[in-house]
Amino acid sequence: MKAIIMAGGEGSRLRPLTCGRPKPMVPVLNKPVMCHIIDLLKQHGITDIGVTLQYMPEAIKDYFGSGSQFGVNISYFVEESPLGTAGSVKNAGNFLDETFLVISGDALTDLNLSKAIEFHRNQCSDATILLTRVDCPLEYGVVITEENGRIRRFLEKPSWGEVFSDTVNTGIYILEPGVLDYFNQGQVFDFSKDLFPRLLKDKKPLFGLVQQGYWCDIGNLRQYLQAHYDALSGKVKISIPGKEIAQGVWVGKGALISDSVEMEGPLLIGENCHIGKGVKLGSCSVIGEGCVLKEGTSVKRSVIWNHVFTGSGAAVRGAVLCSRVQVQANAQIYEGAVIGDDSVIREHGMIKPDVKLWPNKLVDMGSVVQSSLIWGTRLPKKIFGLEGITGQVNVDITPEYACRAGAAFGSCRGAGAMVVVSCDNYPSSGMIKDALVAGLQSAGVKVFDLGIGVTPMHRMAVRFMAANGGIHVKKSPWHEEKTSMLFTDSRGGNISRGEERKLENIFMREDFQRADISRLNKPQSVHGMPEAYIQSIARQAHIALLADAGLRIVMIYDNTNLERFIAPLFKELNIDLLDNCQEELAEEGSWYNCQSVLPQLSKSVVEQNADLGVILDPNADSLLLLDGSGRVIKDELLTALIALVILKEQGGSVVVPITAPRIIETLAGQYSGQVIRTKTAVQDFLEQILQLENQEPGSRVRGISQFFMHFDALSALVRIMSFCVENDISLAELVDEIPDFFLDKKEVAVPWEAKGTVIRKLVENPPEEHLELLDGVKVYHPEGWALVLPDPDKPICRVLSEGTSMEIAESLTDMYVNKISEIVGAAV
């Protein structure tokens, strides 16, 4: 016997699941639902199959092909315009030369087809309809049969007032070819509305067979989820892919599951998944192929399609996540929600129950979505963050994404421009750098590849080589799974906001400059830049004095990226590097977290009688010091220390961010200097320093500028050590010259839409002479000041305060946190 699978359905009621795919291709247990229909036909010996297509036919043809890999033979019949259920079957033409079975390609069932075929033949029926009983028949064709199964009456999709039975049409028919003679080929004709009433009127043998077994139409999202629950719990007899590793827990090939994962069956995990530490997978959940669930993810009664990513602490409850969705750290998705393909829910985002997101949507950080999103795209208005473009590798920043970013930057710089590229010593960074190079090449840019290095080496090389700009790829110091692409201008500083906006516009429009093949430039490798960088640092120090001093340092740094710089530099300067606590750093995993080992580092400095302790971030961007007594010098105290060194060395101007303590003005007064305050953003700080260099050529300290004192941790470290040795002063004595100051910091949640209101309300209140609007809102009080800074990347405001005592600083911070909370509450 032959079979016809009707697979032309669009599945509009299943959107957004069916956006971009026909309904038969919607997965159930990680396989298109039509796969389960083919498996059912094979079980009953039916392998010669015709498939009728109308909506997105190529999607089905490409997946199933000739059917040989599924053990069947498939022929396809495409209708140019909808012909109705019967019309589409007749469109199969000469294929239907014997008794045949018709079945929907988008229903899930295990009904006994062999028994139905036998019944059809025994009754000498022209048409047999497989029937089942349901609780709510409103969406189906209702049927009444006689004792022998002959159909007496039926009605398609009745109202409750018209319901006369709970026995409904499953859409599975066994037909004789002759029934198709009732209408012409190409005529719009329907089985339930047209053909069966005609057969009934003409008193043709029309039978119905009520069968026990499972049948689900999967007509809506609720039924889609229910079909999965039923399949996992065994209510429908279909094969579950994978190996059953525990009672009711099936796992596909190549899946990596951490030992600490909690799994409650029934549960399906697809092939090549990576399930991280502490993940909780509740019962009746399906995880698609190639998914990555990071540590602490929680999934309950949800269906997750292929190649989905969930960040640390993400929670998914009774929802459907389509392919390639990203649910970033601590985001939450609740019951009945459906997230369309390629959508991104950023950190701390929340999707309320029953919300539907169509494909390619972006939910920004901390946003709460309470209604469905249909229009729009996932592209954010702003792709640059605090420093360059940062995201998770192979999630936010893929090679394809990086290639586009390279093409956009190359288009900004122009054909023939010289661009320097580099990366740190991590495989992910190298992969992204190579993709950037390809994009730059496509724009006709001359690419000079420095290879592996650190950020300040890159900045130095851009200036040294007189390049038009550069890109350095580095692992984020704040998150081990994130990577940053740092874009630099011809001076080695971060590109301006205006250049960022230009690059973003080109990136989003994909308005890339494409060079003719004859003008493509082969990337050139630049050798020896690490050695040149080391020598440039050494030249800033009094080598003979440092070598004679024989300083002893306890240091924490990233061996993977920094050993090639630190070992030769310290050898030349005769610096004795003591136990560097590398094991503790490896456990912490990032620059931010490694500060938790400060107590141990402080103890080690004192016990080993070291001159100082040091923590360097992996790309030598940031520095943290401890003096010989184990006292920690970081953040604003480190800013004050650098300012003091510059002032004592040469006087003149020092550049500090608006957040720096007021005692820097006091120090400047002592050394006939002046303080230039700038915004906190890296671009603004760098720009002011570079402007100062041009205005005051003497602003360099023995050839090294404030640029590198603030943005080159190795240079700053060597310069501070050299200053101490030259002036016969210890680091502790130098820090003691800095007057005490008292700073406090807090964060307060502020929805994106309320940030403008918060700033406006704060500006309206204080007297104008007590207000500064250089960056955020800075309000001066008799015994201190408070600064409110809206965060550019997160739905928060930061509150920083300085007072004449710690109590006053904390009280100012609390006062503004409370003010902001009141404003937000009133705005909401």
VOTOR-925200 format. One record per residue (C-alpha): residue number from 1; x, y, z. Coordinates in steps of 0.1 Angstrom, whole numbers. Layout:
R,NUM,X,Y,Z
...
% end
This chain:
R,1,0,0,0
R,2,11,36,-7
R,3,7,65,16
R,4,2,103,11
R,5,16,126,38
R,6,0,160,37
R,7,28,184,45
R,8,17,217,31
R,9,6,233,63
R,10,18,267,74
R,11,10,262,110
R,12,0,298,117
R,13,-15,289,151
R,14,19,276,162
R,15,38,308,155
R,16,65,318,164
R,17,75,281,162
R,18,66,280,125
R,19,82,313,115
R,20,107,302,89
R,21,96,265,88
R,22,66,245,77
R,23,46,229,104
R,24,57,193,97
R,25,93,204,104
R,26,86,215,139
R,27,105,192,162
R,28,91,167,187
R,29,117,149,208
R,30,144,166,187
R,31,131,153,153
R,32,107,169,129
R,33,72,157,137
R,34,70,143,101
R,35,98,119,110
R,36,76,102,135
R,37,49,98,109
R,38,74,82,85
R,39,84,59,114
R,40,48,49,120
R,41,42,41,83
R,42,73,20,82
R,43,61,1,113
R,44,31,-9,93
R,45,50,-19,62
R,46,43,13,42
R,47,74,25,25
R,48,62,40,-8
R,49,52,75,2
R,50,40,106,-16
R,51,44,140,1
R,52,21,169,-8
R,53,38,203,-3
R,54,27,239,-6
R,55,43,262,21
R,56,81,263,21
R,57,84,230,1
R,58,122,231,-1
R,59,126,229,36
R,60,110,195,36
R,61,126,183,4
R,62,161,193,16
R,63,156,174,49
R,64,141,142,37
R,65,155,139,2
R,66,146,107,-15
R,67,138,91,18
R,68,165,65,14
R,69,182,74,47
R,70,149,70,64
R,71,143,36,49
R,72,114,47,26
R,73,109,60,-10
R,74,95,95,-12
R,75,80,114,-41
R,76,70,150,-38
R,77,40,168,-52
R,78,40,206,-49
R,79,9,227,-54
R,80,15,263,-65
R,81,-16,276,-47
R,82,-37,259,-19
R,83,-60,232,-33
R,84,-76,220,-1
R,85,-69,187,15
R,86,-85,165,-12
R,87,-72,188,-40
R,88,-36,185,-28
R,89,-39,147,-27
R,90,-53,145,-62
R,91,-24,167,-73
R,92,-3,135,-67
R,93,-17,123,-101
R,94,-6,89,-113
R,95,11,80,-80
R,96,-24,70,-67
R,97,-30,39,-87
R,98,-41,16,-58
R,99,-57,18,-23
R,100,-38,44,-4
R,101,-36,59,31
R,102,-37,97,38
R,103,-21,110,69
R,104,-11,145,82
R,105,26,153,85
R,106,21,175,115
R,107,2,153,140
R,108,16,129,165
R,109,0,95,167
R,110,6,58,173
R,111,-28,45,160
R,112,-29,10,145
R,113,-28,16,108
R,114,-27,-21,99
R,115,-59,-27,118
R,116,-75,2,100
R,117,-64,-10,66
R,118,-78,-45,74
R,119,-111,-29,85
R,120,-113,-9,53
R,121,-108,-40,32
R,122,-133,-61,52
R,123,-160,-34,48
R,124,-153,-30,11
R,125,-152,7,19
R,126,-146,35,-6
R,127,-133,57,22
R,128,-125,49,58
R,129,-118,76,84
R,130,-98,69,115
R,131,-116,83,145
R,132,-107,90,181
R,133,-125,104,212
R,134,-115,138,227
R,135,-127,159,256
R,136,-132,191,235
R,137,-143,184,199
R,138,-147,221,189
R,139,-116,222,167
R,140,-123,189,149
R,141,-147,172,126
R,142,-173,155,147
R,143,-186,120,135
R,144,-214,96,144
R,145,-212,60,131
R,146,-235,30,131
R,147,-227,-1,149
R,148,-208,-16,120
R,149,-188,17,116
R,150,-208,32,87
R,151,-208,70,91
R,152,-243,85,96
R,153,-234,121,102
R,154,-205,145,107
R,155,-199,182,110
R,156,-166,201,106
R,157,-156,222,137
R,158,-190,227,154
R,159,-199,252,181
R,160,-209,237,215
R,161,-246,240,204
R,162,-239,219,174
R,163,-218,192,192
R,164,-235,158,189
R,165,-205,135,196
R,166,-170,134,212
R,167,-158,111,183
R,168,-137,132,159
R,169,-119,129,126
R,170,-81,123,130
R,171,-74,133,94
R,172,-61,98,87
R,173,-80,82,58
R,174,-78,50,38
R,175,-92,57,3
R,176,-98,40,-30
R,177,-85,60,-60
R,178,-120,62,-74
R,179,-132,87,-48
R,180,-109,113,-64
R,181,-131,112,-95
R,182,-157,134,-77
R,183,-137,165,-87
R,184,-112,177,-112
R,185,-74,179,-108
R,186,-65,215,-99
R,187,-99,221,-83
R,188,-100,234,-47
R,189,-116,205,-28
R,190,-116,194,8
R,191,-121,159,23
R,192,-142,169,53
R,193,-162,198,38
R,194,-167,186,2
R,195,-158,150,-5
R,196,-171,131,25
R,197,-205,149,25
R,198,-208,140,-12
R,199,-200,103,-5
R,200,-225,104,24
R,201,-252,120,2
R,202,-246,94,-26
R,203,-247,66,0
R,204,-213,54,-9
R,205,-196,30,15
R,206,-181,56,39
R,207,-169,41,72
R,208,-153,53,104
R,209,-131,32,128
R,210,-127,44,164
R,211,-93,34,176
R,212,-77,33,210
R,213,-43,49,211
R,214,-27,83,210
R,215,-34,111,186
R,216,-26,148,190
R,217,-31,174,162
R,218,-4,198,177
R,219,-26,226,165
R,220,-15,251,191
R,221,14,258,215
R,222,-3,242,245
R,223,-8,210,225
R,224,28,212,213
R,225,41,212,249
R,226,16,185,259
R,227,27,163,230
R,228,63,163,245
R,229,51,156,280
R,230,30,126,266
R,231,59,113,245
R,232,84,114,274
R,233,59,98,298
R,234,52,69,274
R,235,15,78,265
R,236,24,77,229
R,237,45,49,215
R,238,73,66,196
R,239,110,60,197
R,240,130,84,220
R,241,165,91,205
R,242,196,85,226
R,243,206,60,253
R,244,187,56,285
R,245,214,62,311
R,246,189,62,341
R,247,152,56,346
R,248,135,79,321
R,249,167,99,312
R,250,178,96,276
R,251,211,112,264
R,252,223,115,228
R,253,258,108,215
R,254,286,132,224
R,255,268,149,252
R,256,290,161,281
R,257,273,163,314
R,258,289,175,346
R,259,288,151,375
R,260,269,177,396
R,261,240,180,372
R,262,206,172,388
R,263,184,153,363
R,264,148,142,369
R,265,132,119,344
R,266,115,117,320
R,267,141,138,303
R,268,158,139,269
R,269,192,155,263
R,270,203,157,226
R,271,235,149,210
R,272,267,170,216
R,273,252,190,244
R,274,274,205,271
R,275,256,207,305
R,276,276,226,331
R,277,281,223,368
R,278,251,225,391
R,279,225,226,362
R,280,191,214,373
R,281,170,196,346
R,282,135,189,357
R,283,111,162,345
R,284,93,165,311
R,285,121,186,296
R,286,137,182,262
R,287,171,196,254
R,288,180,198,217
R,289,212,190,199
R,290,244,211,205
R,291,230,231,234
R,292,252,247,260
R,293,238,251,295
R,294,262,269,318
R,295,265,264,355
R,296,235,269,376
R,297,209,268,348
R,298,175,255,358
R,299,151,240,333
R,300,116,226,342
R,301,90,212,318
R,302,104,230,289
R,303,113,222,253
R,304,146,236,241
R,305,155,233,204
R,306,190,229,188
R,307,221,250,196
R,308,205,270,224
R,309,228,288,250
R,310,218,295,286
R,311,241,315,308
R,312,249,310,344
R,313,219,310,367
R,314,193,312,338
R,315,159,298,346
R,316,134,283,320
R,317,100,273,332
R,318,74,256,310
R,319,86,274,279
R,320,97,267,244
R,321,130,280,231
R,322,136,278,194
R,323,169,272,177
R,324,200,293,185
R,325,183,313,212
R,326,206,329,238
R,327,193,331,274
R,328,221,350,291
R,329,232,349,328
R,330,204,351,354
R,331,176,357,328
R,332,142,341,335
R,333,116,327,311
R,334,82,317,325
R,335,53,293,317
R,336,38,294,283
R,337,65,317,269
R,338,79,310,234
R,339,111,325,222
R,340,117,325,184
R,341,148,315,166
R,342,180,336,171
R,343,165,358,198
R,344,187,370,227
R,345,175,375,263
R,346,203,394,279
R,347,215,392,316
R,348,187,395,342
R,349,160,398,315
R,350,126,384,323
R,351,99,370,300
R,352,66,369,317
R,353,41,340,312
R,354,25,334,278
R,355,47,360,261
R,356,57,352,225
R,357,89,366,209
R,358,91,363,172
R,359,125,354,157
R,360,155,377,159
R,361,144,397,190
R,362,167,413,215
R,363,156,417,251
R,364,180,441,267
R,365,197,436,301
R,366,173,437,330
R,367,143,443,308
R,368,109,427,317
R,369,88,417,287
R,370,51,415,295
R,371,36,414,260
R,372,45,396,228
R,373,70,410,204
R,374,64,405,167
R,375,81,433,148
R,376,116,445,150
R,377,150,428,150
R,378,175,415,175
R,379,202,440,165
R,380,208,463,194
R,381,210,500,187
R,382,245,500,204
R,383,270,472,201
R,384,299,490,218
R,385,302,487,256
R,386,326,502,281
R,387,356,490,261
R,388,351,478,226
R,389,327,451,217
R,390,324,424,243
R,391,304,392,244
R,392,305,354,248
R,393,326,336,223
R,394,305,315,198
R,395,274,330,213
R,396,275,368,210
R,397,308,370,191
R,398,310,344,165
R,399,336,343,137
R,400,309,355,113
R,401,301,384,136
R,402,338,393,139
R,403,343,392,102
R,404,315,417,98
R,405,330,439,125
R,406,364,438,107
R,407,347,447,74
R,408,329,476,91
R,409,362,489,107
R,410,380,485,74
R,411,352,505,57
R,412,356,532,83
R,413,394,534,78
R,414,392,532,40
R,415,409,511,13
R,416,447,511,16
R,417,446,521,53
R,418,471,503,76
R,419,455,485,105
R,420,474,466,132
R,421,458,435,148
R,422,468,414,178
R,423,453,391,204
R,424,461,375,237
R,425,473,339,241
R,426,438,322,242
R,427,425,300,213
R,428,392,319,213
R,429,409,352,209
R,430,430,338,180
R,431,399,325,163
R,432,382,359,165
R,433,413,378,154
R,434,416,356,122
R,435,380,364,114
R,436,386,401,119
R,437,415,399,95
R,438,394,384,68
R,439,368,412,72
R,440,395,438,71
R,441,410,423,40
R,442,377,423,23
R,443,376,461,27
R,444,410,465,10
R,445,429,473,42
R,446,466,465,47
R,447,467,443,78
R,448,498,439,100
R,449,495,410,124
R,450,514,414,156
R,451,504,379,167
R,452,501,373,204
R,453,505,402,228
R,454,489,424,254
R,455,468,455,251
R,456,496,481,259
R,457,519,463,235
R,458,492,468,208
R,459,487,505,217
R,460,525,511,215
R,461,527,492,182
R,462,500,513,166
R,463,519,545,175
R,464,553,531,166
R,465,542,518,132
R,466,522,550,124
R,467,492,528,117
R,468,457,542,109
R,469,442,521,137
R,470,441,487,152
R,471,421,459,168
R,472,432,439,198
R,473,412,408,208
R,474,414,398,245
R,475,397,376,270
R,476,376,397,293
R,477,391,402,327
R,478,357,402,342
R,479,342,370,328
R,480,362,340,316
R,481,338,332,288
R,482,336,367,273
R,483,360,382,247
R,484,365,418,239
R,485,374,434,205
R,486,392,466,213
R,487,393,491,184
R,488,421,517,185
R,489,428,549,166
R,490,460,561,151
R,491,473,572,186
R,492,467,538,202
R,493,437,551,221
R,494,402,537,220
R,495,382,550,190
R,496,359,579,198
R,497,322,576,203
R,498,316,592,170
R,499,338,565,153
R,500,319,539,173
R,501,286,551,160
R,502,299,552,124
R,503,311,517,127
R,504,278,505,143
R,505,258,520,114
R,506,280,503,88
R,507,278,471,108
R,508,240,471,111
R,509,234,482,75
R,510,261,458,63
R,511,271,487,41
R,512,307,473,38
R,513,333,486,14
R,514,344,456,-8
R,515,377,458,-25
R,516,383,446,-60
R,517,402,413,-60
R,518,432,430,-76
R,519,434,453,-45
R,520,432,427,-18
R,521,463,428,5
R,522,479,397,21
R,523,482,401,59
R,524,518,407,69
R,525,532,392,101
R,526,552,415,123
R,527,578,398,144
R,528,597,411,175
R,529,570,434,189
R,530,569,417,223
R,531,607,423,226
R,532,603,459,215
R,533,576,464,240
R,534,597,450,268
R,535,627,472,258
R,536,604,503,258
R,537,594,496,294
R,538,630,490,305
R,539,640,523,290
R,540,616,541,314
R,541,635,528,344
R,542,669,535,358
R,543,681,499,350
R,544,714,501,370
R,545,698,514,401
R,546,669,489,399
R,547,693,460,393
R,548,714,470,423
R,549,683,473,445
R,550,674,437,438
R,551,637,442,446
R,552,617,412,458
R,553,581,409,446
R,554,552,385,453
R,555,531,385,422
R,556,499,371,408
R,557,495,371,371
R,558,483,350,342
R,559,511,327,331
R,560,494,319,298
R,561,495,354,286
R,562,521,373,306
R,563,550,350,312
R,564,566,359,279
R,565,568,395,291
R,566,574,393,328
R,567,602,368,328
R,568,626,387,304
R,569,617,421,318
R,570,623,411,354
R,571,655,393,345
R,572,668,425,329
R,573,658,446,359
R,574,671,420,384
R,575,638,417,401
R,576,634,387,423
R,577,600,371,417
R,578,589,352,447
R,579,561,326,450
R,580,534,341,428
R,581,503,323,441
R,582,494,310,406
R,583,474,281,420
R,584,450,305,438
R,585,447,326,407
R,586,439,296,385
R,587,411,287,409
R,588,396,322,408
R,589,396,324,370
R,590,394,361,364
R,591,410,394,373
R,592,379,405,392
R,593,377,373,413
R,594,414,370,419
R,595,411,400,442
R,596,395,376,467
R,597,430,362,473
R,598,442,395,485
R,599,444,384,522
R,600,466,355,513
R,601,487,377,490
R,602,491,403,518
R,603,502,376,542
R,604,527,362,517
R,605,542,397,512
R,606,548,401,549
R,607,560,366,556
R,608,585,367,527
R,609,597,402,536
R,610,589,413,500
R,611,592,449,489
R,612,557,448,473
R,613,529,425,461
R,614,513,428,426
R,615,483,416,408
R,616,482,421,370
R,617,452,415,349
R,618,457,390,320
R,619,463,417,293
R,620,484,441,315
R,621,456,467,314
R,622,451,470,351
R,623,473,469,382
R,624,468,463,419
R,625,496,468,444
R,626,505,459,480
R,627,532,476,499
R,628,557,459,521
R,629,533,459,551
R,630,506,441,530
R,631,485,472,526
R,632,464,471,494
R,633,467,499,469
R,634,439,498,443
R,635,412,519,426
R,636,412,555,438
R,637,442,550,460
R,638,462,537,431
R,639,450,567,410
R,640,462,590,437
R,641,496,572,439
R,642,501,576,401
R,643,492,612,403
R,644,517,617,432
R,645,545,601,413
R,646,539,623,383
R,647,536,655,404
R,648,568,647,424
R,649,587,638,392
R,650,578,668,371
R,651,548,688,384
R,652,525,701,356
R,653,491,687,350
R,654,477,653,360
R,655,445,638,345
R,656,422,619,367
R,657,385,608,364
R,658,357,626,381
R,659,355,598,406
R,660,390,604,420
R,661,392,618,456
R,662,397,655,463
R,663,430,649,480
R,664,446,649,445
R,665,440,686,443
R,666,457,689,476
R,667,487,670,463
R,668,488,691,431
R,669,489,723,453
R,670,519,710,471
R,671,539,704,439
R,672,527,734,419
R,673,506,712,396
R,674,470,712,385
R,675,443,686,382
R,676,423,680,350
R,677,392,659,357
R,678,375,639,330
R,679,346,616,324
R,680,350,580,336
R,681,347,564,302
R,682,379,550,288
R,683,376,571,256
R,684,373,603,275
R,685,401,596,299
R,686,424,586,271
R,687,415,615,249
R,688,422,640,277
R,689,456,624,284
R,690,465,624,247
R,691,455,661,244
R,692,476,669,273
R,693,506,652,257
R,694,502,674,227
R,695,498,706,247
R,696,525,698,273
R,697,553,679,257
R,698,570,678,291
R,699,541,658,305
R,700,560,626,298
R,701,578,611,328
R,702,612,601,315
R,703,596,594,281
R,704,566,575,294
R,705,533,593,293
R,706,504,593,316
R,707,488,574,288
R,708,509,544,297
R,709,509,551,335
R,710,472,546,335
R,711,467,521,307
R,712,499,499,308
R,713,501,480,341
R,714,537,468,335
R,715,549,503,326
R,716,532,517,356
R,717,547,490,379
R,718,582,495,366
R,719,580,533,367
R,720,567,533,403
R,721,594,508,414
R,722,621,529,396
R,723,608,561,413
R,724,610,545,447
R,725,646,533,441
R,726,658,566,426
R,727,644,585,455
R,728,654,559,482
R,729,618,556,494
R,730,597,525,500
R,731,563,521,484
R,732,548,522,519
R,733,565,556,526
R,734,553,570,493
R,735,517,559,500
R,736,519,575,535
R,737,523,609,518
R,738,487,606,504
R,739,462,621,529
R,740,434,599,541
R,741,401,600,521
R,742,368,583,525
R,743,348,570,495
R,744,317,548,493
R,745,301,531,463
R,746,267,514,457
R,747,245,503,428
R,748,208,507,425
R,749,185,491,400
R,750,170,515,375
R,751,150,504,345
R,752,163,517,311
R,753,132,537,306
R,754,135,554,340
R,755,172,565,337
R,756,163,598,320
R,757,137,606,346
R,758,162,599,375
R,759,188,623,361
R,760,162,650,354
R,761,148,648,389
R,762,182,649,405
R,763,192,680,384
R,764,160,698,393
R,765,166,696,431
R,766,200,711,442
R,767,212,747,437
R,768,230,752,404
R,769,263,762,421
R,770,264,729,439
R,771,260,708,408
R,772,284,694,382
R,773,273,677,350
R,774,306,666,335
R,775,296,629,338
R,776,263,620,354
R,777,252,642,382
R,778,277,653,408
R,779,262,672,438
R,780,284,689,463
R,781,275,690,500
R,782,292,709,529
R,783,311,678,540
R,784,315,659,507
R,785,300,651,473
R,786,278,624,457
R,787,280,613,421
R,788,252,594,403
R,789,264,577,371
R,790,239,558,348
R,791,256,527,337
R,792,258,525,299
R,793,255,487,297
R,794,233,477,326
R,795,199,488,340
R,796,215,504,371
R,797,229,537,384
R,798,261,538,403
R,799,263,561,433
R,800,298,572,445
R,801,303,595,475
R,802,332,611,493
R,803,330,626,528
R,804,351,640,555
R,805,346,606,573
R,806,334,572,562
R,807,301,577,581
R,808,294,608,560
R,809,304,592,527
R,810,281,562,535
R,811,252,585,545
R,812,255,605,513
R,813,255,572,493
R,814,224,559,511
R,815,206,592,507
R,816,210,592,469
R,817,202,555,466
R,818,170,562,485
R,819,162,592,463
R,820,167,572,431
R,821,145,544,444
R,822,118,569,452
R,823,120,584,417
R,824,120,550,401
R,825,90,539,422
R,826,70,570,412
R,827,80,566,375
R,828,68,529,375
% end
